[in-house]
Amino acid sequence: MYFNSRSYRTTSKSLEYIIKRSHVSVWKWVQNNANVADHFRINKQRVKEIFVDETLIQIDGKDYWLWIAYEPNIKRCLMMHLSRERTILVCYQFFKQLRNRFGRKPILTDGATWYYQACRWLRMKHCIYGSNLKNKMERFVQKIKDRTECFDDHFPCTKNDCNRLHVYNWLKLYILYIHTDMDKTKFMEFLMDGG
């Protein structure tokens, strides 16, 4: 129910006819269940190419870059990363993690210089995707952005020097939610049983 609504508070109000739960309880549920996403590994043989893009999001009024790796043939988010900067070094570290997990698969991007340079350093094949393939990536990124637009309003961080783990946990569980092959009822039953 939470992932189909706009906020923790909306979910809490929707549940009050069935069971009383505060928005904090819903938030804790998301944080506690985020590690379930780690059990859904993608077979690296199924990954043929990796599309990468980054998008700007806000957390507590501060800009962060969300780096996303997506495989359009199997329609799965392979990896994501949050960073304060959008630099060649951050891109290099992200690509290195992708290479370690999935091997030397071709990386397809929108052609920004940091992608090309990072691939060159890692000796990975870099391609620029055309407009048709770019639309696939942009649609996937937009699906995530539609939900992350509420971060600044509904997910403010009250901690000084926040490590952003709560946002990363939310993203992991949301990605699992949109990519699971289960219907949404079975997905909820799976989480309630502890994965």
N, CA, C and O atoms as a DFTB+ gen file, in Angstrom:
780 C
 N C O
     1  1       0.828      -1.194       0.000
     2  2       0.000       0.000       0.000
     3  2       0.871       1.255       0.000
     4  3       0.550       2.246      -0.656
     5  1       1.990       1.198       0.754
     6  2       2.838       2.382       0.815
     7  2       3.356       2.767      -0.560
     8  3       3.314       3.942      -0.925
     9  1       3.846       1.799      -1.333
    10  2       4.448       2.122      -2.611
    11  2       3.424       2.599      -3.639
    12  3       3.798       3.192      -4.651
    13  1       2.154       2.351      -3.394
    14  2       1.119       2.870      -4.285
    15  2       0.584       4.222      -3.834
    16  3      -0.210       4.834      -4.549
    17  1       0.993       4.697      -2.678
    18  2       0.536       6.009      -2.206
    19  2       1.671       7.014      -2.328
    20  3       2.723       6.687      -2.877
    21  1       1.482       8.218      -1.832
    22  2       2.474       9.268      -1.998
    23  2       3.342       9.502      -0.774
    24  3       4.373      10.165      -0.880
    25  1       2.959       8.979       0.383
    26  2       3.750       9.255       1.578
    27  2       3.448       8.229       2.666
    28  3       2.501       7.449       2.567
    29  1       4.273       8.252       3.698
    30  2       4.052       7.385       4.857
    31  2       2.765       7.770       5.576
    32  3       2.024       6.904       6.043
    33  1       2.506       9.055       5.662
    34  2       1.290       9.512       6.339
    35  2       0.027       9.068       5.605
    36  3      -0.948       8.661       6.236
    37  1       0.043       9.144       4.281
    38  2      -1.108       8.702       3.494
    39  2      -1.347       7.216       3.700
    40  3      -2.490       6.778       3.822
    41  1      -0.282       6.449       3.737
    42  2      -0.407       5.012       3.973
    43  2      -0.988       4.747       5.358
    44  3      -1.874       3.907       5.517
    45  1      -0.488       5.462       6.347
    46  2      -0.983       5.308       7.712
    47  2      -2.480       5.600       7.796
    48  3      -3.225       4.859       8.439
    49  1      -2.917       6.671       7.152
    50  2      -4.346       7.023       7.162
    51  2      -5.188       5.988       6.423
    52  3      -6.310       5.686       6.828
    53  1      -4.637       5.446       5.332
    54  2      -5.373       4.431       4.575
    55  2      -5.544       3.144       5.378
    56  3      -6.546       2.443       5.235
    57  1      -4.564       2.841       6.217
    58  2      -4.615       1.615       7.013
    59  2      -5.491       1.724       8.253
    60  3      -5.855       0.702       8.836
    61  1      -5.837       2.937       8.670
    62  2      -6.510       3.094       9.962
    63  2      -7.868       2.403      10.028
    64  3      -8.367       2.141      11.122
    65  1      -8.474       2.103       8.886
    66  2      -9.746       1.373       8.894
    67  2      -9.536      -0.112       9.175
    68  3     -10.458      -0.810       9.596
    69  1      -8.330      -0.578       8.941
    70  2      -8.007      -1.989       9.162
    71  2      -7.232      -2.171      10.462
    72  3      -7.568      -3.007      11.300
    73  1      -6.172      -1.352      10.605
    74  2      -5.302      -1.453      11.762
    75  2      -4.645      -0.097      11.998
    76  3      -4.294       0.598      11.045
    77  1      -4.479       0.277      13.252
    78  2      -3.850       1.565      13.578
    79  2      -2.334       1.424      13.504
    80  3      -1.737       0.625      14.224
    81  1      -1.722       2.212      12.626
    82  2      -0.275       2.272      12.506
    83  2       0.123       3.713      12.225
    84  3      -0.496       4.388      11.403
    85  1       1.143       4.172      12.900
    86  2       1.623       5.537      12.672
    87  2       2.488       5.571      11.412
    88  3       2.939       4.533      10.927
    89  1       2.709       6.765      10.895
    90  2       3.589       6.890       9.725
    91  2       5.017       6.480      10.076
    92  3       5.764       6.042       9.201
    93  1       5.402       6.616      11.334
    94  2       6.730       6.188      11.778
    95  2       6.836       4.657      11.698
    96  3       7.882       4.122      11.332
    97  1       5.761       3.969      12.037
    98  2       5.751       2.500      11.930
    99  2       5.933       2.050      10.487
   100  3       6.652       1.089      10.213
   101  1       5.280       2.748       9.572
   102  2       5.421       2.414       8.152
   103  2       6.862       2.667       7.715
   104  3       7.441       1.858       6.990
   105  1       7.443       3.784       8.151
   106  2       8.839       4.103       7.828
   107  2       9.766       3.006       8.346
   108  3      10.662       2.560       7.629
   109  1       9.553       2.568       9.595
   110  2      10.397       1.513      10.174
   111  2      10.255       0.204       9.403
   112  3      11.226      -0.534       9.235
   113  1       9.038      -0.079       8.935
   114  2       8.808      -1.282       8.166
   115  2       9.655      -1.256       6.887
   116  3      10.283      -2.256       6.539
   117  1       9.674      -0.121       6.192
   118  2      10.482       0.014       4.971
   119  2      11.952      -0.196       5.289
   120  3      12.646      -0.918       4.574
   121  1      12.434       0.435       6.365
   122  2      13.852       0.317       6.722
   123  2      14.221      -1.126       7.086
   124  3      15.282      -1.615       6.701
   125  1      13.349      -1.794       7.821
   126  2      13.630      -3.163       8.264
   127  2      13.589      -4.177       7.127
   128  3      14.303      -5.180       7.159
   129  1      12.756      -3.917       6.122
   130  2      12.594      -4.884       5.043
   131  2      13.475      -4.617       3.839
   132  3      13.443      -5.394       2.884
   133  1      14.254      -3.559       3.844
   134  2      15.082      -3.216       2.684
   135  2      16.113      -4.282       2.369
   136  3      16.466      -4.466       1.204
   137  1      16.605      -4.987       3.375
   138  2      17.621      -6.007       3.129
   139  2      17.083      -7.229       2.396
   140  3      17.854      -8.035       1.875
   141  1      15.755      -7.367       2.354
   142  2      15.151      -8.460       1.599
   143  2      15.534      -8.345       0.128
   144  3      15.673      -9.356      -0.559
   145  1      15.706      -7.113      -0.358
   146  2      16.061      -6.891      -1.764
   147  2      17.383      -7.563      -2.126
   148  3      17.590      -7.933      -3.282
   149  1      18.280      -7.727      -1.151
   150  2      19.569      -8.350      -1.425
   151  2      19.449      -9.836      -1.775
   152  3      20.371     -10.409      -2.355
   153  1      18.329     -10.459      -1.430
   154  2      18.129     -11.879      -1.724
   155  2      17.739     -12.116      -3.176
   156  3      17.762     -13.256      -3.640
   157  1      17.383     -11.065      -3.898
   158  2      16.973     -11.192      -5.282
   159  2      18.136     -10.816      -6.187
   160  3      18.178      -9.710      -6.725
   161  1      19.059     -11.715      -6.351
   162  2      20.221     -11.485      -7.198
   163  2      19.847     -11.771      -8.656
   164  3      18.997     -12.613      -8.945
   165  1      20.495     -11.060      -9.546
   166  2      20.269     -11.248     -10.967
   167  2      21.408     -12.102     -11.500
   168  3      22.580     -11.823     -11.247
   169  1      21.054     -13.138     -12.237
   170  2      22.041     -14.008     -12.836
   171  2      22.839     -13.211     -13.863
   172  3      22.264     -12.649     -14.795
   173  1      24.163     -13.159     -13.697
   174  2      24.971     -12.308     -14.576
   175  2      25.009     -12.814     -16.008
   176  3      25.352     -12.045     -16.906
   177  1      24.669     -14.081     -16.262
   178  2      24.593     -14.576     -17.636
   179  2      23.416     -13.956     -18.392
   180  3      23.449     -13.851     -19.618
   181  1      22.387     -13.548     -17.666
   182  2      21.217     -12.928     -18.315
   183  2      21.487     -11.482     -18.713
   184  3      20.773     -10.921     -19.545
   185  1      22.506     -10.882     -18.126
   186  2      22.829      -9.484     -18.416
   187  2      23.675      -9.424     -19.685
   188  3      24.792      -9.939     -19.719
   189  1      23.133      -8.792     -20.728
   190  2      23.840      -8.690     -22.010
   191  2      24.473      -7.316     -22.195
   192  3      25.563      -7.207     -22.757
   193  1      23.807      -6.279     -21.733
   194  2      24.299      -4.910     -21.837
   195  2      23.776      -4.120     -20.647
   196  3      22.752      -4.472     -20.061
   197  1      24.479      -3.056     -20.296
   198  2      24.114      -2.270     -19.118
   199  2      23.920      -0.819     -19.532
   200  3      24.842      -0.174     -20.030
   201  1      22.721      -0.320     -19.322
   202  2      22.426       1.082     -19.575
   203  2      22.664       1.841     -18.274
   204  3      22.247       1.392     -17.206
   205  1      23.323       2.972     -18.361
   206  2      23.619       3.758     -17.166
   207  2      23.179       5.203     -17.390
   208  3      23.382       5.775     -18.461
   209  1      22.581       5.767     -16.365
   210  2      22.217       7.181     -16.378
   211  2      22.249       7.667     -14.940
   212  3      22.203       6.872     -14.002
   213  1      22.327       8.966     -14.779
   214  2      22.271       9.554     -13.444
   215  2      21.200      10.627     -13.451
   216  3      20.918      11.243     -14.479
   217  1      20.612      10.839     -12.292
   218  2      19.562      11.847     -12.178
   219  2      19.709      12.556     -10.837
   220  3      20.182      11.977      -9.859
   221  1      19.305      13.785     -10.812
   222  2      19.431      14.614      -9.619
   223  2      18.201      14.444      -8.733
   224  3      17.071      14.574      -9.204
   225  1      18.420      14.154      -7.448
   226  2      17.326      14.110      -6.479
   227  2      17.705      14.992      -5.301
   228  3      18.864      15.376      -5.151
   229  1      16.732      15.310      -4.474
   230  2      16.999      16.118      -3.290
   231  2      16.647      15.343      -2.036
   232  3      15.611      14.683      -1.956
   233  1      17.540      15.441      -1.057
   234  2      17.319      14.852       0.255
   235  2      17.552      15.953       1.265
   236  3      18.662      16.469       1.391
   237  1      16.511      16.308       1.977
   238  2      16.579      17.382       2.964
   239  2      17.124      18.684       2.359
   240  3      17.932      19.380       2.974
   241  1      16.665      18.994       1.146
   242  2      17.038      20.239       0.486
   243  2      18.415      20.244      -0.145
   244  3      18.832      21.264      -0.693
   245  1      19.138      19.125      -0.084
   246  2      20.476      19.050      -0.670
   247  2      20.433      18.183      -1.927
   248  3      19.689      17.204      -1.994
   249  1      21.227      18.549      -2.904
   250  2      21.274      17.804      -4.161
   251  2      22.151      16.561      -4.030
   252  3      23.246      16.606      -3.469
   253  1      21.644      15.462      -4.558
   254  2      22.375      14.200      -4.637
   255  2      22.187      13.638      -6.031
   256  3      21.180      13.900      -6.689
   257  1      23.156      12.870      -6.473
   258  2      23.067      12.200      -7.764
   259  2      22.747      10.733      -7.530
   260  3      23.432      10.044      -6.774
   261  1      21.706      10.276      -8.184
   262  2      21.324       8.871      -8.145
   263  2      21.791       8.240      -9.452
   264  3      21.272       8.552     -10.523
   265  1      22.773       7.352      -9.353
   266  2      23.313       6.637     -10.507
   267  2      22.552       5.325     -10.632
   268  3      22.394       4.602      -9.648
   269  1      22.083       5.016     -11.824
   270  2      21.252       3.839     -12.041
   271  2      21.818       3.014     -13.188
   272  3      22.113       3.545     -14.258
   273  1      21.967       1.703     -12.958
   274  2      22.346       0.757     -14.007
   275  2      21.131      -0.127     -14.280
   276  3      20.548      -0.692     -13.355
   277  1      20.758      -0.243     -15.538
   278  2      19.516      -0.911     -15.937
   279  2      19.801      -1.846     -17.101
   280  3      20.572      -1.509     -17.999
   281  1      19.174      -3.030     -17.086
   282  2      19.281      -3.974     -18.198
   283  2      17.924      -4.021     -18.878
   284  3      16.992      -4.610     -18.330
   285  1      17.778      -3.418     -20.061
   286  2      16.452      -3.320     -20.681
   287  2      15.906      -4.644     -21.211
   288  3      14.690      -4.807     -21.315
   289  1      16.784      -5.598     -21.549
   290  2      16.305      -6.875     -22.087
   291  2      15.575      -7.701     -21.034
   292  3      14.597      -8.382     -21.342
   293  1      16.047      -7.640     -19.797
   294  2      15.362      -8.359     -18.718
   295  2      14.563      -7.404     -17.838
   296  3      13.911      -7.827     -16.883
   297  1      14.619      -6.114     -18.166
   298  2      13.857      -5.060     -17.470
   299  2      14.124      -5.059     -15.975
   300  3      13.204      -5.126     -15.161
   301  1      15.417      -4.982     -15.629
   302  2      15.811      -4.999     -14.225
   303  2      16.818      -3.895     -13.924
   304  3      17.705      -3.598     -14.724
   305  1      16.654      -3.303     -12.757
   306  2      17.656      -2.381     -12.246
   307  2      18.766      -3.242     -11.664
   308  3      18.521      -4.060     -10.777
   309  1      19.981      -3.060     -12.156
   310  2      21.095      -3.897     -11.728
   311  2      21.783      -3.349     -10.484
   312  3      22.205      -4.103      -9.608
   313  1      21.887      -2.030     -10.422
   314  2      22.590      -1.418      -9.305
   315  2      22.258       0.062      -9.277
   316  3      21.882       0.649     -10.292
   317  1      22.403       0.655      -8.102
   318  2      22.256       2.104      -7.978
   319  2      23.224       2.613      -6.929
   320  3      23.729       1.860      -6.096
   321  1      23.468       3.914      -6.994
   322  2      24.440       4.526      -6.094
   323  2      24.045       5.978      -5.876
   324  3      23.640       6.662      -6.816
   325  1      24.162       6.451      -4.642
   326  2      23.912       7.856      -4.310
   327  2      25.240       8.560      -4.073
   328  3      26.101       8.045      -3.359
   329  1      25.408       9.739      -4.671
   330  2      26.631      10.502      -4.437
   331  2      26.315      11.994      -4.393
   332  3      25.307      12.447      -4.934
   333  1      27.189      12.739      -3.744
   334  2      27.032      14.199      -3.690
   335  2      27.532      14.854      -4.974
   336  3      27.059      15.929      -5.342
   337  1      28.481      14.219      -5.660
   338  2      29.057      14.805      -6.861
   339  2      28.770      13.925      -8.071
   340  3      28.435      12.746      -7.954
   341  1      28.916      14.546      -9.232
   342  2      28.829      13.817     -10.494
   343  2      30.176      14.012     -11.184
   344  3      30.352      14.928     -11.987
   345  1      31.120      13.133     -10.855
   346  2      32.484      13.267     -11.353
   347  2      32.930      11.971     -12.024
   348  3      32.267      10.939     -11.925
   349  1      34.057      12.050     -12.699
   350  2      34.629      10.858     -13.335
   351  2      34.988       9.818     -12.281
   352  3      34.797       8.622     -12.501
   353  1      35.504      10.261     -11.141
   354  2      35.894       9.325     -10.093
   355  2      34.692       8.563      -9.533
   356  3      34.778       7.352      -9.324
   357  1      33.583       9.244      -9.288
   358  2      32.371       8.573      -8.801
   359  2      31.875       7.589      -9.857
   360  3      31.497       6.462      -9.539
   361  1      31.880       8.023     -11.103
   362  2      31.463       7.160     -12.209
   363  2      32.372       5.929     -12.297
   364  3      31.892       4.810     -12.475
   365  1      33.665       6.141     -12.172
   366  2      34.640       5.049     -12.207
   367  2      34.339       4.014     -11.108
   368  3      34.333       2.811     -11.369
   369  1      34.095       4.482      -9.900
   370  2      33.813       3.566      -8.788
   371  2      32.520       2.786      -9.024
   372  3      32.445       1.597      -8.716
   373  1      31.505       3.457      -9.569
   374  2      30.230       2.804      -9.873
   375  2      30.429       1.733     -10.951
   376  3      29.934       0.614     -10.815
   377  1      31.148       2.075     -12.011
   378  2      31.404       1.119     -13.091
   379  2      32.254      -0.053     -12.616
   380  3      32.070      -1.184     -13.067
   381  1      33.176       0.215     -11.714
   382  2      34.015      -0.859     -11.179
   383  2      33.154      -1.863     -10.411
   384  3      33.365      -3.070     -10.527
   385  1      32.195      -1.381      -9.635
   386  2      31.278      -2.281      -8.938
   387  2      30.442      -3.085      -9.926
   388  3      30.203      -4.275      -9.722
   389  1      29.995      -2.428     -11.003
   390  2      29.235      -3.138     -12.034
   391  2      30.085      -4.233     -12.681
   392  3      29.613      -5.351     -12.887
   393  1      31.328      -3.908     -12.995
   394  2      32.226      -4.881     -13.617
   395  2      32.484      -6.058     -12.684
   396  3      32.494      -7.207     -13.124
   397  1      32.694      -5.777     -11.392
   398  2      32.933      -6.855     -10.426
   399  2      31.728      -7.771     -10.291
   400  3      31.887      -8.978     -10.106
   401  1      30.545      -7.226     -10.379
   402  2      29.338      -8.035     -10.197
   403  2      28.885      -8.735     -11.478
   404  3      28.438      -9.881     -11.429
   405  1      28.999      -8.050     -12.637
   406  2      28.428      -8.594     -13.874
   407  2      29.442      -8.887     -14.976
   408  3      29.063      -9.366     -16.045
   409  1      30.713      -8.610     -14.739
   410  2      31.727      -8.849     -15.762
   411  2      31.850      -7.663     -16.711
   412  3      31.280      -6.598     -16.472
   413  1      32.586      -7.858     -17.766
   414  2      32.862      -6.778     -18.725
   415  2      31.768      -6.692     -19.789
   416  3      32.021      -6.950     -20.966
   417  1      30.581      -6.337     -19.382
   418  2      29.466      -6.150     -20.316
   419  2      29.563      -4.749     -20.921
   420  3      30.103      -3.840     -20.291
   421  1      29.041      -4.568     -22.146
   422  2      29.052      -3.231     -22.737
   423  2      28.222      -2.247     -21.907
   424  3      27.136      -2.576     -21.430
   425  1      28.754      -1.043     -21.746
   426  2      28.067       0.026     -21.025
   427  2      27.500       0.990     -22.058
   428  3      28.239       1.502     -22.899
   429  1      26.199       1.240     -22.003
   430  2      25.550       2.175     -22.910
   431  2      25.102       3.399     -22.120
   432  3      24.450       3.276     -21.084
   433  1      25.454       4.571     -22.615
   434  2      25.147       5.817     -21.903
   435  2      24.664       6.877     -22.892
   436  3      24.563       6.635     -24.095
   437  1      24.370       8.059     -22.348
   438  2      23.950       9.185     -23.191
   439  2      25.133       9.943     -23.789
   440  3      24.931      10.922     -24.508
   441  1      26.361       9.514     -23.508
   442  2      27.538      10.094     -24.136
   443  2      28.278      11.132     -23.328
   444  3      29.189      11.770     -23.856
   445  1      27.926      11.332     -22.061
   446  2      28.649      12.296     -21.230
   447  2      30.111      11.854     -21.090
   448  3      30.408      10.659     -21.078
   449  1      31.002      12.815     -20.988
   450  2      32.445      12.520     -21.008
   451  2      32.890      11.647     -19.844
   452  3      33.794      10.827     -20.008
   453  1      32.276      11.801     -18.666
   454  2      32.713      11.002     -17.511
   455  2      32.458       9.518     -17.730
   456  3      33.200       8.689     -17.204
   457  1      31.423       9.159     -18.496
   458  2      31.164       7.750     -18.792
   459  2      32.275       7.176     -19.676
   460  3      32.828       6.114     -19.390
   461  1      32.581       7.882     -20.728
   462  2      33.606       7.421     -21.664
   463  2      34.949       7.226     -20.953
   464  3      35.619       6.209     -21.127
   465  1      35.322       8.222     -20.151
   466  2      36.622       8.167     -19.465
   467  2      36.671       7.007     -18.462
   468  3      37.670       6.292     -18.388
   469  1      35.600       6.824     -17.699
   470  2      35.560       5.736     -16.710
   471  2      35.650       4.380     -17.395
   472  3      36.339       3.488     -16.901
   473  1      34.968       4.209     -18.519
   474  2      35.039       2.946     -19.269
   475  2      36.451       2.717     -19.807
   476  3      36.957       1.595     -19.792
   477  1      37.073       3.780     -20.276
   478  2      38.434       3.668     -20.795
   479  2      39.396       3.208     -19.705
   480  3      40.232       2.334     -19.936
   481  1      39.275       3.803     -18.507
   482  2      40.135       3.423     -17.390
   483  2      39.947       1.959     -16.998
   484  3      40.900       1.283     -16.610
   485  1      38.709       1.478     -17.102
   486  2      38.400       0.101     -16.697
   487  2      38.487      -0.897     -17.846
   488  3      38.243      -2.089     -17.657
   489  1      38.834      -0.413     -19.038
   490  2      38.923      -1.256     -20.241
   491  2      37.599      -1.969     -20.513
   492  3      37.563      -3.168     -20.786
   493  1      36.521      -1.203     -20.431
   494  2      35.190      -1.720     -20.722
   495  2      34.690      -1.064     -22.009
   496  3      35.049       0.073     -22.315
   497  1      33.869      -1.784     -22.748
   498  2      33.316      -1.249     -23.990
   499  2      32.252      -0.203     -23.656
   500  3      31.354      -0.451     -22.851
   501  1      32.362       0.961     -24.282
   502  2      31.403       2.042     -24.074
   503  2      30.694       2.344     -25.385
   504  3      31.333       2.489     -26.427
   505  1      29.374       2.439     -25.329
   506  2      28.568       2.792     -26.497
   507  2      27.604       3.906     -26.099
   508  3      27.236       4.048     -24.933
   509  1      27.214       4.677     -27.079
   510  2      26.199       5.707     -26.848
   511  2      24.894       5.184     -27.430
   512  3      24.827       4.840     -28.610
   513  1      23.856       5.126     -26.600
   514  2      22.600       4.588     -27.114
   515  2      21.870       5.630     -27.952
   516  3      21.950       6.833     -27.705
   517  1      21.150       5.118     -28.957
   518  2      20.357       5.973     -29.837
   519  2      19.078       6.425     -29.157
   520  3      18.811       6.065     -28.011
   521  1      18.296       7.209     -29.866
   522  2      17.092       7.805     -29.263
   523  2      16.065       6.758     -28.853
   524  3      15.384       6.934     -27.843
   525  1      15.936       5.664     -29.619
   526  2      14.968       4.628     -29.268
   527  2      15.355       3.955     -27.959
   528  3      14.510       3.762     -27.085
   529  1      16.624       3.597     -27.822
   530  2      17.090       2.962     -26.594
   531  2      17.128       3.962     -25.438
   532  3      16.890       3.595     -24.288
   533  1      17.423       5.215     -25.744
   534  2      17.441       6.248     -24.706
   535  2      16.054       6.387     -24.079
   536  3      15.939       6.618     -22.876
   537  1      15.006       6.248     -24.884
   538  2      13.639       6.343     -24.362
   539  2      13.357       5.265     -23.319
   540  3      12.671       5.523     -22.330
   541  1      13.885       4.054     -23.535
   542  2      13.699       2.979     -22.552
   543  2      14.320       3.368     -21.211
   544  3      13.703       3.219     -20.156
   545  1      15.543       3.863     -21.275
   546  2      16.245       4.249     -20.052
   547  2      15.547       5.417     -19.375
   548  3      15.357       5.414     -18.158
   549  1      15.168       6.409     -20.158
   550  2      14.511       7.590     -19.591
   551  2      13.170       7.238     -18.946
   552  3      12.813       7.809     -17.915
   553  1      12.430       6.310     -19.537
   554  2      11.152       5.891     -18.942
   555  2      11.376       5.232     -17.591
   556  3      10.637       5.478     -16.638
   557  1      12.411       4.387     -17.516
   558  2      12.701       3.726     -16.246
   559  2      13.127       4.743     -15.187
   560  3      12.653       4.697     -14.052
   561  1      14.015       5.654     -15.556
   562  2      14.475       6.690     -14.623
   563  2      13.298       7.561     -14.191
   564  3      13.198       7.927     -13.020
   565  1      12.417       7.891     -15.114
   566  2      11.262       8.735     -14.780
   567  2      10.330       8.033     -13.795
   568  3       9.739       8.679     -12.930
   569  1      10.199       6.729     -13.923
   570  2       9.364       5.964     -12.988
   571  2       9.902       6.119     -11.566
   572  3       9.134       6.282     -10.618
   573  1      11.216       6.066     -11.428
   574  2      11.832       6.243     -10.111
   575  2      11.692       7.699      -9.663
   576  3      11.359       7.970      -8.509
   577  1      11.948       8.633     -10.584
   578  2      11.872      10.056     -10.227
   579  2      10.470      10.466      -9.795
   580  3      10.313      11.325      -8.928
   581  1       9.449       9.855     -10.397
   582  2       8.075      10.174      -9.998
   583  2       7.870       9.918      -8.512
   584  3       7.124      10.642      -7.852
   585  1       8.529       8.889      -7.983
   586  2       8.405       8.577      -6.558
   587  2       9.391       9.364      -5.706
   588  3       9.068       9.723      -4.574
   589  1      10.590       9.641      -6.225
   590  2      11.584      10.335      -5.407
   591  2      11.337      11.832      -5.328
   592  3      11.977      12.514      -4.526
   593  1      10.429      12.363      -6.136
   594  2      10.136      13.793      -6.069
   595  2       9.604      14.194      -4.702
   596  3       9.681      15.363      -4.323
   597  1       9.067      13.238      -3.964
   598  2       8.526      13.559      -2.645
   599  2       9.571      13.467      -1.538
   600  3       9.236      13.689      -0.374
   601  1      10.838      13.144      -1.860
   602  2      11.874      13.063      -0.819
   603  2      11.955      14.328       0.012
   604  3      11.948      14.263       1.241
   605  1      12.032      15.466      -0.635
   606  2      12.243      16.704       0.099
   607  2      11.052      17.041       0.984
   608  3      11.222      17.640       2.045
   609  1       9.847      16.664       0.560
   610  2       8.650      16.965       1.338
   611  2       8.369      15.921       2.412
   612  3       7.969      16.261       3.525
   613  1       8.577      14.669       2.083
   614  2       8.149      13.595       2.974
   615  2       9.279      12.798       3.604
   616  3       9.027      12.002       4.509
   617  1      10.500      12.981       3.162
   618  2      11.614      12.232       3.692
   619  2      12.739      13.146       4.172
   620  3      13.904      12.900       3.858
   621  1      12.416      14.189       4.921
   622  2      13.516      15.039       5.383
   623  2      14.346      14.279       6.412
   624  3      13.818      13.496       7.202
   625  1      15.624      14.518       6.386
   626  2      16.508      13.864       7.337
   627  2      16.796      14.831       8.469
   628  3      17.187      15.973       8.232
   629  1      16.603      14.378       9.696
   630  2      16.820      15.243      10.854
   631  2      18.202      15.071      11.465
   632  3      18.551      15.781      12.408
   633  1      18.992      14.143      10.943
   634  2      20.319      13.894      11.509
   635  2      21.355      14.796      10.854
   636  3      21.296      15.052       9.652
   637  1      22.302      15.275      11.650
   638  2      23.459      15.953      11.087
   639  2      24.394      14.891      10.520
   640  3      24.520      13.806      11.088
   641  1      25.038      15.194       9.422
   642  2      25.954      14.250       8.755
   643  2      25.281      12.912       8.476
   644  3      25.833      11.855       8.784
   645  1      24.103      12.962       7.900
   646  2      23.337      11.762       7.576
   647  2      24.097      10.909       6.565
   648  3      24.697      11.435       5.628
   649  1      24.069       9.597       6.755
   650  2      24.727       8.694       5.806
   651  2      23.794       8.285       4.668
   652  3      24.200       7.513       3.800
   653  1      22.569       8.777       4.647
   654  2      21.567       8.556       3.608
   655  2      21.129       7.100       3.498
   656  3      20.522       6.716       2.499
   657  1      21.427       6.284       4.507
   658  2      21.063       4.879       4.466
   659  2      19.548       4.694       4.376
   660  3      19.073       3.789       3.691
   661  1      18.789       5.551       5.066
   662  2      17.332       5.424       5.025
   663  2      16.788       5.654       3.617
   664  3      15.812       5.017       3.223
   665  1      17.406       6.555       2.857
   666  2      16.979       6.797       1.477
   667  2      17.381       5.623       0.593
   668  3      16.609       5.189      -0.262
   669  1      18.593       5.110       0.801
   670  2      19.056       3.968       0.020
   671  2      18.184       2.742       0.297
   672  3      17.855       1.997      -0.627
   673  1      17.808       2.528       1.556
   674  2      16.915       1.416       1.903
   675  2      15.577       1.558       1.191
   676  3      15.036       0.585       0.666
   677  1      15.048       2.775       1.178
   678  2      13.782       3.018       0.490
   679  2      13.912       2.686      -0.995
   680  3      13.037       2.035      -1.566
   681  1      15.003       3.131      -1.618
   682  2      15.215       2.878      -3.046
   683  2      15.327       1.386      -3.340
   684  3      14.747       0.905      -4.314
   685  1      16.064       0.647      -2.511
   686  2      16.221      -0.795      -2.729
   687  2      14.868      -1.504      -2.682
   688  3      14.565      -2.332      -3.542
   689  1      14.069      -1.180      -1.687
   690  2      12.785      -1.849      -1.557
   691  2      11.829      -1.433      -2.670
   692  3      11.042      -2.250      -3.149
   693  1      11.891      -0.180      -3.079
   694  2      11.037       0.278      -4.182
   695  2      11.417      -0.414      -5.495
   696  3      10.540      -0.825      -6.255
   697  1      12.715      -0.541      -5.762
   698  2      13.170      -1.234      -6.970
   699  2      12.699      -2.689      -6.947
   700  3      12.241      -3.213      -7.963
   701  1      12.811      -3.335      -5.791
   702  2      12.323      -4.703      -5.663
   703  2      10.822      -4.753      -5.945
   704  3      10.341      -5.660      -6.625
   705  1      10.100      -3.791      -5.427
   706  2       8.652      -3.740      -5.620
   707  2       8.286      -3.626      -7.102
   708  3       7.405      -4.347      -7.571
   709  1       8.940      -2.740      -7.837
   710  2       8.545      -2.563      -9.238
   711  2       9.080      -3.662     -10.141
   712  3       8.567      -3.840     -11.246
   713  1      10.094      -4.406      -9.711
   714  2      10.663      -5.442     -10.561
   715  2      10.267      -6.863     -10.192
   716  3      10.579      -7.807     -10.919
   717  1       9.591      -7.015      -9.082
   718  2       9.271      -8.377      -8.670
   719  2       8.316      -9.025      -9.665
   720  3       7.421      -8.374     -10.204
   721  1       8.518     -10.300      -9.893
   722  2       7.631     -11.036     -10.797
   723  2       6.366     -11.489     -10.079
   724  3       5.423     -11.965     -10.711
   725  1       6.351     -11.339      -8.767
   726  2       5.170     -11.718      -7.996
   727  2       4.097     -10.648      -8.163
   728  3       4.407      -9.492      -8.451
   729  1       2.844     -11.031      -7.983
   730  2       1.840      -9.980      -7.906
   731  2       1.996      -9.296      -6.554
   732  3       2.684      -9.813      -5.675
   733  1       1.369      -8.149      -6.382
   734  2       1.622      -7.320      -5.208
   735  2       1.162      -7.989      -3.905
   736  3       1.758      -7.751      -2.855
   737  1       0.126      -8.810      -3.956
   738  2      -0.323      -9.506      -2.755
   739  2       0.724     -10.522      -2.307
   740  3       1.032     -10.619      -1.119
   741  1       1.270     -11.277      -3.259
   742  2       2.302     -12.257      -2.919
   743  2       3.572     -11.561      -2.445
   744  3       4.271     -12.063      -1.565
   745  1       3.868     -10.397      -3.033
   746  2       5.028      -9.613      -2.603
   747  2       4.886      -9.250      -1.125
   748  3       5.838      -9.400      -0.359
   749  1       3.709      -8.774      -0.720
   750  2       3.473      -8.394       0.667
   751  2       3.542      -9.613       1.580
   752  3       4.108      -9.531       2.670
   753  1       2.979     -10.739       1.156
   754  2       3.027     -11.953       1.963
   755  2       4.474     -12.409       2.132
   756  3       4.869     -12.853       3.210
   757  1       5.254     -12.298       1.075
   758  2       6.678     -12.653       1.135
   759  2       7.399     -11.828       2.180
   760  3       8.166     -12.365       2.979
   761  1       7.153     -10.496       2.181
   762  2       7.805      -9.636       3.151
   763  2       7.322      -9.892       4.571
   764  3       8.110      -9.838       5.515
   765  1       6.045     -10.168       4.726
   766  2       5.499     -10.409       6.055
   767  2       6.065     -11.707       6.652
   768  3       6.199     -11.828       7.870
   769  1       6.395     -12.680       5.779
   770  2       6.990     -13.930       6.248
   771  2       8.474     -13.788       6.521
   772  3       9.115     -14.743       6.960
   773  1       9.034     -12.612       6.267
   774  2      10.442     -12.361       6.551
   775  2      11.367     -12.704       5.400
   776  3      12.571     -12.863       5.602
   777  1      10.820     -12.823       4.180
   778  2      11.662     -13.059       3.001
   779  2      12.072     -14.488       2.941
   780  3      12.785     -14.888       2.020
